[in-house]
């Protein structure tokens, strides 16, 4: 839930790591949601890569920001199946 918008092209994405190096859950660039408007954001479903199907660490990363605008978020949840 975006409560204050980010820069025009700003997005947040989810990454995983077994310990040190982080990768995207689909081994490419997803999942990802734009944060340039307020409200509830939901990504499309992705196919998890094999490395993400284990006991891993998750983190959110922001991309496309401008270093000036500070987005704000409510509840953030990650759902996998």
C-alpha positions as CSV (number, residue, x, y, z in Angstrom):
1,X,0.0,0.0,0.0
2,X,1.7,3.2,-1.2
3,X,0.8,6.1,1.1
4,X,3.2,8.7,-0.4
5,X,4.3,8.4,-4.1
6,X,7.8,7.8,-5.4
7,X,9.4,9.3,-8.5
8,X,7.8,8.8,-11.9
9,X,9.6,5.6,-12.8
10,X,10.1,4.3,-9.2
11,X,9.3,0.6,-8.4
12,X,9.8,-1.8,-5.6
13,X,10.9,-5.4,-6.3
14,X,11.5,-8.5,-4.2
15,X,14.8,-10.4,-4.1
16,X,16.0,-13.5,-2.4
17,X,19.3,-14.7,-1.1
18,X,20.6,-17.9,0.5
19,X,23.2,-15.9,2.4
20,X,25.1,-13.2,0.5
21,X,24.1,-12.6,-3.1
22,X,20.6,-11.4,-3.9
23,X,18.6,-12.4,-7.0
24,X,15.2,-11.7,-8.3
25,X,12.5,-14.3,-7.5
26,X,12.0,-15.1,-11.2
27,X,15.7,-14.9,-12.0
28,X,15.1,-11.8,-14.2
29,X,13.4,-8.7,-12.7
30,X,10.3,-9.7,-10.9
31,X,8.0,-9.3,-9.1
32,X,7.8,-5.6,-9.4
33,X,5.2,-2.8,-8.8
34,X,5.2,0.8,-9.7
35,X,5.1,3.3,-6.8
36,X,4.3,6.5,-8.6
37,X,0.7,6.6,-7.5
38,X,-0.9,6.0,-4.1
39,X,-3.0,3.0,-3.2
40,X,-2.9,-0.8,-3.1
41,X,-0.3,-2.3,-5.5
42,X,-0.3,-5.9,-6.6
43,X,2.2,-7.5,-9.0
44,X,1.4,-10.2,-11.5
45,X,2.1,-13.8,-10.6
46,X,5.6,-15.0,-11.5
47,X,7.2,-18.4,-11.7
48,X,9.7,-18.8,-9.0
49,X,13.2,-19.8,-10.1
50,X,14.6,-23.0,-8.5
51,X,16.9,-21.0,-6.2
52,X,14.0,-19.2,-4.6
53,X,12.3,-22.5,-3.7
54,X,14.3,-23.0,-0.6
55,X,14.8,-21.5,2.9
56,X,16.0,-18.1,1.8
57,X,16.1,-14.5,2.9
58,X,13.8,-11.9,1.2
59,X,14.3,-8.2,0.8
60,X,12.5,-5.3,-0.9
61,X,14.6,-3.1,-3.2
62,X,13.7,0.2,-4.7
63,X,14.7,1.1,-8.3
64,X,14.1,4.2,-10.5
65,X,14.0,6.7,-7.7
66,X,15.4,10.2,-8.1
67,X,17.0,10.7,-4.6
68,X,14.6,13.5,-3.9
69,X,11.0,12.2,-3.5
70,X,10.6,9.9,-0.5
71,X,7.8,7.3,-0.9
72,X,6.0,5.9,2.1
73,X,4.3,2.5,2.5
74,X,1.7,0.9,4.7
75,X,1.6,-2.9,5.0
76,X,3.8,-4.8,2.6
77,X,3.1,-8.5,2.1
78,X,4.7,-11.2,-0.2
79,X,2.5,-14.2,-1.2
80,X,3.9,-17.3,-2.8
81,X,2.2,-20.5,-3.9
